[in-house]
Amino acid sequence: MRANRSDLEMEAAKVAEKKYSIEQAAMAVGISPSGLRLLLNNKKLGYYQSGKRKLIGEGHLQEYLSLAERKAARAIYISVFVVN
């Protein structure tokens, strides 16, 4: 099967994307490294794996933070408009 141009561009973007260790990603998100490992193990945060080493891409962090922000906004909406 031959890869098309958009597939190659997506792969190139993944290679060029900034990647973080567990400790660096935890610091960026504002949680402990063990808390970040829980997110990885529960498949709530994506990562790349090379052997035993896990690296978190910048896109993974942005996706997780965006989802967390939407959940927080939904919780605020429910507590303000639905419960009251």
mmCIF file of the N, C-alpha and C atoms, coordinates in Angstrom:
data_MODEL
# 
_entry.id   MODEL 
# 
loop_
_atom_site.group_PDB 
_atom_site.id 
_atom_site.type_symbol 
_atom_site.label_atom_id 
_atom_site.label_alt_id 
_atom_site.label_comp_id 
_atom_site.label_asym_id 
_atom_site.label_entity_id 
_atom_site.label_seq_id 
_atom_site.pdbx_PDB_ins_code 
_atom_site.Cartn_x 
_atom_site.Cartn_y 
_atom_site.Cartn_z 
_atom_site.occupancy 
_atom_site.B_iso_or_equiv 
_atom_site.pdbx_formal_charge 
_atom_site.auth_seq_id 
_atom_site.auth_comp_id 
_atom_site.auth_asym_id 
_atom_site.auth_atom_id 
_atom_site.pdbx_PDB_model_num 
ATOM 1   N N  . MET A 1 1  ? 0.844   -1.175 0.000  1.00 0.00 ? 1  MET A N  1 
ATOM 2   C CA . MET A 1 1  ? 0.000   0.000  0.000  1.00 0.00 ? 1  MET A CA 1 
ATOM 3   C C  . MET A 1 1  ? 0.894   1.244  0.000  1.00 0.00 ? 1  MET A C  1 
ATOM 4   N N  . ARG A 1 2  ? 0.581   2.164  -0.822 1.00 0.00 ? 2  ARG A N  1 
ATOM 5   C CA . ARG A 1 2  ? 1.389   3.372  -0.979 1.00 0.00 ? 2  ARG A CA 1 
ATOM 6   C C  . ARG A 1 2  ? 0.806   4.516  -0.151 1.00 0.00 ? 2  ARG A C  1 
ATOM 7   N N  . ALA A 1 3  ? 1.663   5.208  0.578  1.00 0.00 ? 3  ALA A N  1 
ATOM 8   C CA . ALA A 1 3  ? 1.216   6.329  1.415  1.00 0.00 ? 3  ALA A CA 1 
ATOM 9   C C  . ALA A 1 3  ? 0.962   7.552  0.543  1.00 0.00 ? 3  ALA A C  1 
ATOM 10  N N  . ASN A 1 4  ? -0.124  8.261  0.844  1.00 0.00 ? 4  ASN A N  1 
ATOM 11  C CA . ASN A 1 4  ? -0.389  9.489  0.091  1.00 0.00 ? 4  ASN A CA 1 
ATOM 12  C C  . ASN A 1 4  ? 0.315   10.668 0.762  1.00 0.00 ? 4  ASN A C  1 
ATOM 13  N N  . ARG A 1 5  ? 0.232   11.795 0.123  1.00 0.00 ? 5  ARG A N  1 
ATOM 14  C CA . ARG A 1 5  ? 0.974   12.979 0.577  1.00 0.00 ? 5  ARG A CA 1 
ATOM 15  C C  . ARG A 1 5  ? 0.564   13.420 1.984  1.00 0.00 ? 5  ARG A C  1 
ATOM 16  N N  . SER A 1 6  ? -0.741  13.417 2.279  1.00 0.00 ? 6  SER A N  1 
ATOM 17  C CA . SER A 1 6  ? -1.181  13.876 3.604  1.00 0.00 ? 6  SER A CA 1 
ATOM 18  C C  . SER A 1 6  ? -0.699  12.931 4.706  1.00 0.00 ? 6  SER A C  1 
ATOM 19  N N  . ASP A 1 7  ? -0.630  11.624 4.421  1.00 0.00 ? 7  ASP A N  1 
ATOM 20  C CA . ASP A 1 7  ? -0.096  10.688 5.412  1.00 0.00 ? 7  ASP A CA 1 
ATOM 21  C C  . ASP A 1 7  ? 1.368   10.988 5.705  1.00 0.00 ? 7  ASP A C  1 
ATOM 22  N N  . LEU A 1 8  ? 2.125   11.271 4.663  1.00 0.00 ? 8  LEU A N  1 
ATOM 23  C CA . LEU A 1 8  ? 3.542   11.591 4.844  1.00 0.00 ? 8  LEU A CA 1 
ATOM 24  C C  . LEU A 1 8  ? 3.719   12.893 5.603  1.00 0.00 ? 8  LEU A C  1 
ATOM 25  N N  . GLU A 1 9  ? 2.866   13.876 5.331  1.00 0.00 ? 9  GLU A N  1 
ATOM 26  C CA . GLU A 1 9  ? 2.940   15.149 6.042  1.00 0.00 ? 9  GLU A CA 1 
ATOM 27  C C  . GLU A 1 9  ? 2.610   14.978 7.519  1.00 0.00 ? 9  GLU A C  1 
ATOM 28  N N  . MET A 1 10 ? 1.618   14.136 7.819  1.00 0.00 ? 10 MET A N  1 
ATOM 29  C CA . MET A 1 10 ? 1.248   13.879 9.214  1.00 0.00 ? 10 MET A CA 1 
ATOM 30  C C  . MET A 1 10 ? 2.390   13.183 9.955  1.00 0.00 ? 10 MET A C  1 
ATOM 31  N N  . GLU A 1 11 ? 3.026   12.229 9.314  1.00 0.00 ? 11 GLU A N  1 
ATOM 32  C CA . GLU A 1 11 ? 4.156   11.536 9.934  1.00 0.00 ? 11 GLU A CA 1 
ATOM 33  C C  . GLU A 1 11 ? 5.322   12.492 10.172 1.00 0.00 ? 11 GLU A C  1 
ATOM 34  N N  . ALA A 1 12 ? 5.573   13.374 9.210  1.00 0.00 ? 12 ALA A N  1 
ATOM 35  C CA . ALA A 1 12 ? 6.649   14.358 9.369  1.00 0.00 ? 12 ALA A CA 1 
ATOM 36  C C  . ALA A 1 12 ? 6.353   15.300 10.525 1.00 0.00 ? 12 ALA A C  1 
ATOM 37  N N  . ALA A 1 13 ? 5.091   15.679 10.691 1.00 0.00 ? 13 ALA A N  1 
ATOM 38  C CA . ALA A 1 13 ? 4.710   16.561 11.795 1.00 0.00 ? 13 ALA A CA 1 
ATOM 39  C C  . ALA A 1 13 ? 4.927   15.866 13.137 1.00 0.00 ? 13 ALA A C  1 
ATOM 40  N N  . LYS A 1 14 ? 4.635   14.566 13.220 1.00 0.00 ? 14 LYS A N  1 
ATOM 41  C CA . LYS A 1 14 ? 4.847   13.818 14.460 1.00 0.00 ? 14 LYS A CA 1 
ATOM 42  C C  . LYS A 1 14 ? 6.325   13.758 14.814 1.00 0.00 ? 14 LYS A C  1 
ATOM 43  N N  . VAL A 1 15 ? 7.169   13.578 13.801 1.00 0.00 ? 15 VAL A N  1 
ATOM 44  C CA . VAL A 1 15 ? 8.605   13.504 14.044 1.00 0.00 ? 15 VAL A CA 1 
ATOM 45  C C  . VAL A 1 15 ? 9.136   14.852 14.510 1.00 0.00 ? 15 VAL A C  1 
ATOM 46  N N  . ALA A 1 16 ? 8.640   15.946 13.909 1.00 0.00 ? 16 ALA A N  1 
ATOM 47  C CA . ALA A 1 16 ? 9.136   17.287 14.220 1.00 0.00 ? 16 ALA A CA 1 
ATOM 48  C C  . ALA A 1 16 ? 8.554   17.850 15.515 1.00 0.00 ? 16 ALA A C  1 
ATOM 49  N N  . GLU A 1 17 ? 7.459   17.288 15.985 1.00 0.00 ? 17 GLU A N  1 
ATOM 50  C CA . GLU A 1 17 ? 6.780   17.793 17.182 1.00 0.00 ? 17 GLU A CA 1 
ATOM 51  C C  . GLU A 1 17 ? 7.699   17.712 18.408 1.00 0.00 ? 17 GLU A C  1 
ATOM 52  N N  . LYS A 1 18 ? 7.616   18.714 19.267 1.00 0.00 ? 18 LYS A N  1 
ATOM 53  C CA . LYS A 1 18 ? 8.397   18.712 20.511 1.00 0.00 ? 18 LYS A CA 1 
ATOM 54  C C  . LYS A 1 18 ? 7.854   17.608 21.412 1.00 0.00 ? 18 LYS A C  1 
ATOM 55  N N  . LYS A 1 19 ? 8.756   16.888 22.038 1.00 0.00 ? 19 LYS A N  1 
ATOM 56  C CA . LYS A 1 19 ? 8.375   15.782 22.911 1.00 0.00 ? 19 LYS A CA 1 
ATOM 57  C C  . LYS A 1 19 ? 8.958   16.008 24.301 1.00 0.00 ? 19 LYS A C  1 
ATOM 58  N N  . TYR A 1 20 ? 8.238   15.536 25.321 1.00 0.00 ? 20 TYR A N  1 
ATOM 59  C CA . TYR A 1 20 ? 8.608   15.758 26.714 1.00 0.00 ? 20 TYR A CA 1 
ATOM 60  C C  . TYR A 1 20 ? 8.746   14.428 27.451 1.00 0.00 ? 20 TYR A C  1 
ATOM 61  N N  . SER A 1 21 ? 9.656   14.394 28.416 1.00 0.00 ? 21 SER A N  1 
ATOM 62  C CA . SER A 1 21 ? 9.732   13.251 29.324 1.00 0.00 ? 21 SER A CA 1 
ATOM 63  C C  . SER A 1 21 ? 8.526   13.320 30.257 1.00 0.00 ? 21 SER A C  1 
ATOM 64  N N  . ILE A 1 22 ? 8.317   12.272 31.009 1.00 0.00 ? 22 ILE A N  1 
ATOM 65  C CA . ILE A 1 22 ? 7.207   12.265 31.969 1.00 0.00 ? 22 ILE A CA 1 
ATOM 66  C C  . ILE A 1 22 ? 7.359   13.407 32.974 1.00 0.00 ? 22 ILE A C  1 
ATOM 67  N N  . GLU A 1 23 ? 8.566   13.618 33.453 1.00 0.00 ? 23 GLU A N  1 
ATOM 68  C CA . GLU A 1 23 ? 8.799   14.685 34.434 1.00 0.00 ? 23 GLU A CA 1 
ATOM 69  C C  . GLU A 1 23 ? 8.542   16.061 33.828 1.00 0.00 ? 23 GLU A C  1 
ATOM 70  N N  . GLN A 1 24 ? 9.015   16.288 32.609 1.00 0.00 ? 24 GLN A N  1 
ATOM 71  C CA . GLN A 1 24 ? 8.804   17.578 31.948 1.00 0.00 ? 24 GLN A CA 1 
ATOM 72  C C  . GLN A 1 24 ? 7.323   17.822 31.666 1.00 0.00 ? 24 GLN A C  1 
ATOM 73  N N  . ALA A 1 25 ? 6.617   16.797 31.191 1.00 0.00 ? 25 ALA A N  1 
ATOM 74  C CA . ALA A 1 25 ? 5.196   16.940 30.888 1.00 0.00 ? 25 ALA A CA 1 
ATOM 75  C C  . ALA A 1 25 ? 4.390   17.189 32.158 1.00 0.00 ? 25 ALA A C  1 
ATOM 76  N N  . ALA A 1 26 ? 4.753   16.505 33.239 1.00 0.00 ? 26 ALA A N  1 
ATOM 77  C CA . ALA A 1 26 ? 4.058   16.705 34.519 1.00 0.00 ? 26 ALA A CA 1 
ATOM 78  C C  . ALA A 1 26 ? 4.216   18.146 34.986 1.00 0.00 ? 26 ALA A C  1 
ATOM 79  N N  . MET A 1 27 ? 5.418   18.678 34.850 1.00 0.00 ? 27 MET A N  1 
ATOM 80  C CA . MET A 1 27 ? 5.665   20.055 35.254 1.00 0.00 ? 27 MET A CA 1 
ATOM 81  C C  . MET A 1 27 ? 4.851   21.019 34.384 1.00 0.00 ? 27 MET A C  1 
ATOM 82  N N  . ALA A 1 28 ? 4.774   20.738 33.095 1.00 0.00 ? 28 ALA A N  1 
ATOM 83  C CA . ALA A 1 28 ? 4.027   21.604 32.181 1.00 0.00 ? 28 ALA A CA 1 
ATOM 84  C C  . ALA A 1 28 ? 2.534   21.613 32.501 1.00 0.00 ? 28 ALA A C  1 
ATOM 85  N N  . VAL A 1 29 ? 2.001   20.461 32.896 1.00 0.00 ? 29 VAL A N  1 
ATOM 86  C CA . VAL A 1 29 ? 0.571   20.349 33.200 1.00 0.00 ? 29 VAL A CA 1 
ATOM 87  C C  . VAL A 1 29 ? 0.277   20.802 34.629 1.00 0.00 ? 29 VAL A C  1 
ATOM 88  N N  . GLY A 1 30 ? 1.272   20.730 35.490 1.00 0.00 ? 30 GLY A N  1 
ATOM 89  C CA . GLY A 1 30 ? 1.083   21.161 36.879 1.00 0.00 ? 30 GLY A CA 1 
ATOM 90  C C  . GLY A 1 30 ? 0.653   20.042 37.801 1.00 0.00 ? 30 GLY A C  1 
ATOM 91  N N  . ILE A 1 31 ? 1.070   18.818 37.484 1.00 0.00 ? 31 ILE A N  1 
ATOM 92  C CA . ILE A 1 31 ? 0.767   17.672 38.351 1.00 0.00 ? 31 ILE A CA 1 
ATOM 93  C C  . ILE A 1 31 ? 2.061   16.921 38.631 1.00 0.00 ? 31 ILE A C  1 
ATOM 94  N N  . SER A 1 32 ? 1.992   15.930 39.498 1.00 0.00 ? 32 SER A N  1 
ATOM 95  C CA . SER A 1 32 ? 3.177   15.139 39.833 1.00 0.00 ? 32 SER A CA 1 
ATOM 96  C C  . SER A 1 32 ? 3.456   14.128 38.723 1.00 0.00 ? 32 SER A C  1 
ATOM 97  N N  . PRO A 1 33 ? 4.695   13.651 38.627 1.00 0.00 ? 33 PRO A N  1 
ATOM 98  C CA . PRO A 1 33 ? 5.003   12.613 37.645 1.00 0.00 ? 33 PRO A CA 1 
ATOM 99  C C  . PRO A 1 33 ? 4.155   11.350 37.837 1.00 0.00 ? 33 PRO A C  1 
ATOM 100 N N  . SER A 1 34 ? 3.865   10.988 39.081 1.00 0.00 ? 34 SER A N  1 
ATOM 101 C CA . SER A 1 34 ? 3.025   9.800  39.305 1.00 0.00 ? 34 SER A CA 1 
ATOM 102 C C  . SER A 1 34 ? 1.593   10.048 38.826 1.00 0.00 ? 34 SER A C  1 
ATOM 103 N N  . GLY A 1 35 ? 1.104   11.272 38.978 1.00 0.00 ? 35 GLY A N  1 
ATOM 104 C CA . GLY A 1 35 ? -0.224  11.614 38.457 1.00 0.00 ? 35 GLY A CA 1 
ATOM 105 C C  . GLY A 1 35 ? -0.259  11.539 36.942 1.00 0.00 ? 35 GLY A C  1 
ATOM 106 N N  . LEU A 1 36 ? 0.826   11.974 36.306 1.00 0.00 ? 36 LEU A N  1 
ATOM 107 C CA . LEU A 1 36 ? 0.898   11.902 34.848 1.00 0.00 ? 36 LEU A CA 1 
ATOM 108 C C  . LEU A 1 36 ? 0.957   10.444 34.390 1.00 0.00 ? 36 LEU A C  1 
ATOM 109 N N  . ARG A 1 37 ? 1.693   9.611  35.118 1.00 0.00 ? 37 ARG A N  1 
ATOM 110 C CA . ARG A 1 37 ? 1.747   8.183  34.770 1.00 0.00 ? 37 ARG A CA 1 
ATOM 111 C C  . ARG A 1 37 ? 0.362   7.550  34.861 1.00 0.00 ? 37 ARG A C  1 
ATOM 112 N N  . LEU A 1 38 ? -0.435  7.971  35.840 1.00 0.00 ? 38 LEU A N  1 
ATOM 113 C CA . LEU A 1 38 ? -1.813  7.472  35.935 1.00 0.00 ? 38 LEU A CA 1 
ATOM 114 C C  . LEU A 1 38 ? -2.616  7.843  34.694 1.00 0.00 ? 38 LEU A C  1 
ATOM 115 N N  . LEU A 1 39 ? -2.443  9.074  34.217 1.00 0.00 ? 39 LEU A N  1 
ATOM 116 C CA . LEU A 1 39 ? -3.134  9.500  32.997 1.00 0.00 ? 39 LEU A CA 1 
ATOM 117 C C  . LEU A 1 39 ? -2.703  8.642  31.804 1.00 0.00 ? 39 LEU A C  1 
ATOM 118 N N  . LEU A 1 40 ? -1.410  8.347  31.714 1.00 0.00 ? 40 LEU A N  1 
ATOM 119 C CA . LEU A 1 40 ? -0.910  7.512  30.623 1.00 0.00 ? 40 LEU A CA 1 
ATOM 120 C C  . LEU A 1 40 ? -1.466  6.099  30.726 1.00 0.00 ? 40 LEU A C  1 
ATOM 121 N N  . ASN A 1 41 ? -1.403  5.517  31.909 1.00 0.00 ? 41 ASN A N  1 
ATOM 122 C CA . ASN A 1 41 ? -1.861  4.135  32.112 1.00 0.00 ? 41 ASN A CA 1 
ATOM 123 C C  . ASN A 1 41 ? -3.361  3.982  31.903 1.00 0.00 ? 41 ASN A C  1 
ATOM 124 N N  . ASN A 1 42 ? -4.126  5.029  32.210 1.00 0.00 ? 42 ASN A N  1 
ATOM 125 C CA . ASN A 1 42 ? -5.581  4.992  32.019 1.00 0.00 ? 42 ASN A CA 1 
ATOM 126 C C  . ASN A 1 42 ? -6.017  5.487  30.646 1.00 0.00 ? 42 ASN A C  1 
ATOM 127 N N  . LYS A 1 43 ? -5.021  5.714  29.771 1.00 0.00 ? 43 LYS A N  1 
ATOM 128 C CA . LYS A 1 43 ? -5.254  6.133  28.387 1.00 0.00 ? 43 LYS A CA 1 
ATOM 129 C C  . LYS A 1 43 ? -6.025  7.455  28.276 1.00 0.00 ? 43 LYS A C  1 
ATOM 130 N N  . LYS A 1 44 ? -5.763  8.346  29.217 1.00 0.00 ? 44 LYS A N  1 
ATOM 131 C CA . LYS A 1 44 ? -6.367  9.676  29.174 1.00 0.00 ? 44 LYS A CA 1 
ATOM 132 C C  . LYS A 1 44 ? -5.425  10.693 28.543 1.00 0.00 ? 44 LYS A C  1 
ATOM 133 N N  . LEU A 1 45 ? -4.174  10.282 28.356 1.00 0.00 ? 45 LEU A N  1 
ATOM 134 C CA . LEU A 1 45 ? -3.161  11.129 27.730 1.00 0.00 ? 45 LEU A CA 1 
ATOM 135 C C  . LEU A 1 45 ? -2.346  10.259 26.786 1.00 0.00 ? 45 LEU A C  1 
ATOM 136 N N  . GLY A 1 46 ? -2.234  10.709 25.554 1.00 0.00 ? 46 GLY A N  1 
ATOM 137 C CA . GLY A 1 46 ? -1.486  9.950  24.564 1.00 0.00 ? 46 GLY A CA 1 
ATOM 138 C C  . GLY A 1 46 ? 0.013   10.094 24.752 1.00 0.00 ? 46 GLY A C  1 
ATOM 139 N N  . TYR A 1 47 ? 0.765   9.195  24.126 1.00 0.00 ? 47 TYR A N  1 
ATOM 140 C CA . TYR A 1 47 ? 2.218   9.238  24.223 1.00 0.00 ? 47 TYR A CA 1 
ATOM 141 C C  . TYR A 1 47 ? 2.829   8.407  23.089 1.00 0.00 ? 47 TYR A C  1 
ATOM 142 N N  . TYR A 1 48 ? 4.120   8.603  22.898 1.00 0.00 ? 48 TYR A N  1 
ATOM 143 C CA . TYR A 1 48 ? 4.913   7.777  21.994 1.00 0.00 ? 48 TYR A CA 1 
ATOM 144 C C  . TYR A 1 48 ? 5.748   6.859  22.865 1.00 0.00 ? 48 TYR A C  1 
ATOM 145 N N  . GLN A 1 49 ? 5.987   5.648  22.385 1.00 0.00 ? 49 GLN A N  1 
ATOM 146 C CA . GLN A 1 49 ? 6.798   4.731  23.165 1.00 0.00 ? 49 GLN A CA 1 
ATOM 147 C C  . GLN A 1 49 ? 7.931   4.182  22.306 1.00 0.00 ? 49 GLN A C  1 
ATOM 148 N N  . SER A 1 50 ? 9.122   4.197  22.873 1.00 0.00 ? 50 SER A N  1 
ATOM 149 C CA . SER A 1 50 ? 10.299  3.623  22.239 1.00 0.00 ? 50 SER A CA 1 
ATOM 150 C C  . SER A 1 50 ? 10.923  2.695  23.266 1.00 0.00 ? 50 SER A C  1 
ATOM 151 N N  . GLY A 1 51 ? 10.725  1.412  23.089 1.00 0.00 ? 51 GLY A N  1 
ATOM 152 C CA . GLY A 1 51 ? 11.148  0.454  24.113 1.00 0.00 ? 51 GLY A CA 1 
ATOM 153 C C  . GLY A 1 51 ? 10.308  0.672  25.353 1.00 0.00 ? 51 GLY A C  1 
ATOM 154 N N  . LYS A 1 52 ? 10.959  0.886  26.488 1.00 0.00 ? 52 LYS A N  1 
ATOM 155 C CA . LYS A 1 52 ? 10.231  1.163  27.731 1.00 0.00 ? 52 LYS A CA 1 
ATOM 156 C C  . LYS A 1 52 ? 9.996   2.643  27.954 1.00 0.00 ? 52 LYS A C  1 
ATOM 157 N N  . ARG A 1 53 ? 10.664  3.476  27.162 1.00 0.00 ? 53 ARG A N  1 
ATOM 158 C CA . ARG A 1 53 ? 10.592  4.927  27.354 1.00 0.00 ? 53 ARG A CA 1 
ATOM 159 C C  . ARG A 1 53 ? 9.320   5.502  26.737 1.00 0.00 ? 53 ARG A C  1 
ATOM 160 N N  . LYS A 1 54 ? 8.622   6.313  27.513 1.00 0.00 ? 54 LYS A N  1 
ATOM 161 C CA . LYS A 1 54 ? 7.413   6.990  27.033 1.00 0.00 ? 54 LYS A CA 1 
ATOM 162 C C  . LYS A 1 54 ? 7.708   8.470  26.893 1.00 0.00 ? 54 LYS A C  1 
ATOM 163 N N  . LEU A 1 55 ? 7.356   9.023  25.747 1.00 0.00 ? 55 LEU A N  1 
ATOM 164 C CA . LEU A 1 55 ? 7.510   10.455 25.492 1.00 0.00 ? 55 LEU A CA 1 
ATOM 165 C C  . LEU A 1 55 ? 6.148   11.034 25.160 1.00 0.00 ? 55 LEU A C  1 
ATOM 166 N N  . ILE A 1 56 ? 5.865   12.190 25.700 1.00 0.00 ? 56 ILE A N  1 
ATOM 167 C CA . ILE A 1 56 ? 4.573   12.844 25.487 1.00 0.00 ? 56 ILE A CA 1 
ATOM 168 C C  . ILE A 1 56 ? 4.788   13.968 24.489 1.00 0.00 ? 56 ILE A C  1 
ATOM 169 N N  . GLY A 1 57 ? 4.040   13.924 23.392 1.00 0.00 ? 57 GLY A N  1 
ATOM 170 C CA . GLY A 1 57 ? 4.156   14.948 22.374 1.00 0.00 ? 57 GLY A CA 1 
ATOM 171 C C  . GLY A 1 57 ? 3.392   16.205 22.764 1.00 0.00 ? 57 GLY A C  1 
ATOM 172 N N  . GLU A 1 58 ? 3.822   17.310 22.194 1.00 0.00 ? 58 GLU A N  1 
ATOM 173 C CA . GLU A 1 58 ? 3.151   18.588 22.462 1.00 0.00 ? 58 GLU A CA 1 
ATOM 174 C C  . GLU A 1 58 ? 1.677   18.510 22.078 1.00 0.00 ? 58 GLU A C  1 
ATOM 175 N N  . GLY A 1 59 ? 1.384   17.827 21.007 1.00 0.00 ? 59 GLY A N  1 
ATOM 176 C CA . GLY A 1 59 ? -0.010  17.646 20.583 1.00 0.00 ? 59 GLY A CA 1 
ATOM 177 C C  . GLY A 1 59 ? -0.820  16.848 21.587 1.00 0.00 ? 59 GLY A C  1 
ATOM 178 N N  . HIS A 1 60 ? -0.195  15.843 22.205 1.00 0.00 ? 60 HIS A N  1 
ATOM 179 C CA . HIS A 1 60 ? -0.879  15.069 23.245 1.00 0.00 ? 60 HIS A CA 1 
ATOM 180 C C  . HIS A 1 60 ? -1.253  15.973 24.420 1.00 0.00 ? 60 HIS A C  1 
ATOM 181 N N  . LEU A 1 61 ? -0.309  16.823 24.830 1.00 0.00 ? 61 LEU A N  1 
ATOM 182 C CA . LEU A 1 61 ? -0.574  17.734 25.946 1.00 0.00 ? 61 LEU A CA 1 
ATOM 183 C C  . LEU A 1 61 ? -1.684  18.726 25.601 1.00 0.00 ? 61 LEU A C  1 
ATOM 184 N N  . GLN A 1 62 ? -1.639  19.288 24.407 1.00 0.00 ? 62 GLN A N  1 
ATOM 185 C CA . GLN A 1 62 ? -2.653  20.258 23.994 1.00 0.00 ? 62 GLN A CA 1 
ATOM 186 C C  . GLN A 1 62 ? -4.033  19.606 23.952 1.00 0.00 ? 62 GLN A C  1 
ATOM 187 N N  . GLU A 1 63 ? -4.100  18.379 23.434 1.00 0.00 ? 63 GLU A N  1 
ATOM 188 C CA . GLU A 1 63 ? -5.380  17.671 23.359 1.00 0.00 ? 63 GLU A CA 1 
ATOM 189 C C  . GLU A 1 63 ? -5.931  17.397 24.756 1.00 0.00 ? 63 GLU A C  1 
ATOM 190 N N  . TYR A 1 64 ? -5.073  16.934 25.668 1.00 0.00 ? 64 TYR A N  1 
ATOM 191 C CA . TYR A 1 64 ? -5.510  16.652 27.031 1.00 0.00 ? 64 TYR A CA 1 
ATOM 192 C C  . TYR A 1 64 ? -5.989  17.915 27.743 1.00 0.00 ? 64 TYR A C  1 
ATOM 193 N N  . LEU A 1 65 ? -5.209  18.991 27.643 1.00 0.00 ? 65 LEU A N  1 
ATOM 194 C CA . LEU A 1 65 ? -5.580  20.238 28.319 1.00 0.00 ? 65 LEU A CA 1 
ATOM 195 C C  . LEU A 1 65 ? -6.857  20.829 27.745 1.00 0.00 ? 65 LEU A C  1 
ATOM 196 N N  . SER A 1 66 ? -7.052  20.705 26.444 1.00 0.00 ? 66 SER A N  1 
ATOM 197 C CA . SER A 1 66 ? -8.270  21.193 25.815 1.00 0.00 ? 66 SER A CA 1 
ATOM 198 C C  . SER A 1 66 ? -9.490  20.421 26.326 1.00 0.00 ? 66 SER A C  1 
ATOM 199 N N  . LEU A 1 67 ? -9.352  19.111 26.426 1.00 0.00 ? 67 LEU A N  1 
ATOM 200 C CA . LEU A 1 67 ? -10.446 18.282 26.937 1.00 0.00 ? 67 LEU A CA 1 
ATOM 201 C C  . LEU A 1 67 ? -10.729 18.609 28.404 1.00 0.00 ? 67 LEU A C  1 
ATOM 202 N N  . ALA A 1 68 ? -9.687  18.772 29.197 1.00 0.00 ? 68 ALA A N  1 
ATOM 203 C CA . ALA A 1 68 ? -9.861  19.110 30.616 1.00 0.00 ? 68 ALA A CA 1 
ATOM 204 C C  . ALA A 1 68 ? -10.557 20.460 30.765 1.00 0.00 ? 68 ALA A C  1 
ATOM 205 N N  . GLU A 1 69 ? -10.198 21.408 29.904 1.00 0.00 ? 69 GLU A N  1 
ATOM 206 C CA . GLU A 1 69 ? -10.819 22.733 29.942 1.00 0.00 ? 69 GLU A CA 1 
ATOM 207 C C  . GLU A 1 69 ? -12.307 22.651 29.594 1.00 0.00 ? 69 GLU A C  1 
ATOM 208 N N  . ARG A 1 70 ? -12.652 21.858 28.588 1.00 0.00 ? 70 ARG A N  1 
ATOM 209 C CA . ARG A 1 70 ? -14.062 21.699 28.207 1.00 0.00 ? 70 ARG A CA 1 
ATOM 210 C C  . ARG A 1 70 ? -14.859 21.036 29.319 1.00 0.00 ? 70 ARG A C  1 
ATOM 211 N N  . LYS A 1 71 ? -14.266 20.027 29.982 1.00 0.00 ? 71 LYS A N  1 
ATOM 212 C CA . LYS A 1 71 ? -14.955 19.357 31.091 1.00 0.00 ? 71 LYS A CA 1 
ATOM 213 C C  . LYS A 1 71 ? -15.186 20.326 32.246 1.00 0.00 ? 71 LYS A C  1 
ATOM 214 N N  . ALA A 1 72 ? -14.201 21.172 32.532 1.00 0.00 ? 72 ALA A N  1 
ATOM 215 C CA . ALA A 1 72 ? -14.343 22.145 33.616 1.00 0.00 ? 72 ALA A CA 1 
ATOM 216 C C  . ALA A 1 72 ? -15.431 23.157 33.282 1.00 0.00 ? 72 ALA A C  1 
ATOM 217 N N  . ALA A 1 73 ? -15.466 23.613 32.045 1.00 0.00 ? 73 ALA A N  1 
ATOM 218 C CA . ALA A 1 73 ? -16.487 24.577 31.630 1.00 0.00 ? 73 ALA A CA 1 
ATOM 219 C C  . ALA A 1 73 ? -17.877 23.949 31.723 1.00 0.00 ? 73 ALA A C  1 
ATOM 220 N N  . ARG A 1 74 ? -18.001 22.679 31.330 1.00 0.00 ? 74 ARG A N  1 
ATOM 221 C CA . ARG A 1 74 ? -19.282 21.979 31.411 1.00 0.00 ? 74 ARG A CA 1 
ATOM 222 C C  . ARG A 1 74 ? -19.725 21.843 32.861 1.00 0.00 ? 74 ARG A C  1 
ATOM 223 N N  . ALA A 1 75 ? -18.796 21.528 33.756 1.00 0.00 ? 75 ALA A N  1 
ATOM 224 C CA . ALA A 1 75 ? -19.126 21.390 35.176 1.00 0.00 ? 75 ALA A CA 1 
ATOM 225 C C  . ALA A 1 75 ? -19.594 22.715 35.757 1.00 0.00 ? 75 ALA A C  1 
ATOM 226 N N  . ILE A 1 76 ? -18.960 23.800 35.374 1.00 0.00 ? 76 ILE A N  1 
ATOM 227 C CA . ILE A 1 76 ? -19.377 25.126 35.844 1.00 0.00 ? 76 ILE A CA 1 
ATOM 228 C C  . ILE A 1 76 ? -20.766 25.445 35.329 1.00 0.00 ? 76 ILE A C  1 
ATOM 229 N N  . TYR A 1 77 ? -21.022 25.174 34.056 1.00 0.00 ? 77 TYR A N  1 
ATOM 230 C CA . TYR A 1 77 ? -22.339 25.434 33.470 1.00 0.00 ? 77 TYR A CA 1 
ATOM 231 C C  . TYR A 1 77 ? -23.411 24.658 34.226 1.00 0.00 ? 77 TYR A C  1 
ATOM 232 N N  . ILE A 1 78 ? -23.165 23.386 34.482 1.00 0.00 ? 78 ILE A N  1 
ATOM 233 C CA . ILE A 1 78 ? -24.155 22.558 35.182 1.00 0.00 ? 78 ILE A CA 1 
ATOM 234 C C  . ILE A 1 78 ? -24.395 23.083 36.590 1.00 0.00 ? 78 ILE A C  1 
ATOM 235 N N  . SER A 1 79 ? -23.327 23.454 37.303 1.00 0.00 ? 79 SER A N  1 
ATOM 236 C CA . SER A 1 79 ? -23.490 23.911 38.680 1.00 0.00 ? 79 SER A CA 1 
ATOM 237 C C  . SER A 1 79 ? -24.199 25.266 38.745 1.00 0.00 ? 79 SER A C  1 
ATOM 238 N N  . VAL A 1 80 ? -24.034 26.102 37.725 1.00 0.00 ? 80 VAL A N  1 
ATOM 239 C CA . VAL A 1 80 ? -24.641 27.429 37.737 1.00 0.00 ? 80 VAL A CA 1 
ATOM 240 C C  . VAL A 1 80 ? -26.061 27.405 37.196 1.00 0.00 ? 80 VAL A C  1 
ATOM 241 N N  . PHE A 1 81 ? -26.279 26.761 36.061 1.00 0.00 ? 81 PHE A N  1 
ATOM 242 C CA . PHE A 1 81 ? -27.559 26.861 35.377 1.00 0.00 ? 81 PHE A CA 1 
ATOM 243 C C  . PHE A 1 81 ? -28.509 25.691 35.618 1.00 0.00 ? 81 PHE A C  1 
ATOM 244 N N  . VAL A 1 82 ? -27.997 24.522 35.880 1.00 0.00 ? 82 VAL A N  1 
ATOM 245 C CA . VAL A 1 82 ? -28.861 23.358 36.024 1.00 0.00 ? 82 VAL A CA 1 
ATOM 246 C C  . VAL A 1 82 ? -29.226 23.119 37.469 1.00 0.00 ? 82 VAL A C  1 
ATOM 247 N N  . VAL A 1 83 ? -28.264 23.158 38.352 1.00 0.00 ? 83 VAL A N  1 
ATOM 248 C CA . VAL A 1 83 ? -28.505 22.853 39.763 1.00 0.00 ? 83 VAL A CA 1 
ATOM 249 C C  . VAL A 1 83 ? -29.276 23.967 40.448 1.00 0.00 ? 83 VAL A C  1 
ATOM 250 N N  . ASN A 1 84 ? -28.976 25.213 40.114 1.00 0.00 ? 84 ASN A N  1 
ATOM 251 C CA . ASN A 1 84 ? -29.646 26.343 40.782 1.00 0.00 ? 84 ASN A CA 1 
ATOM 252 C C  . ASN A 1 84 ? -30.944 26.583 40.174 1.00 0.00 ? 84 ASN A C  1 
# 
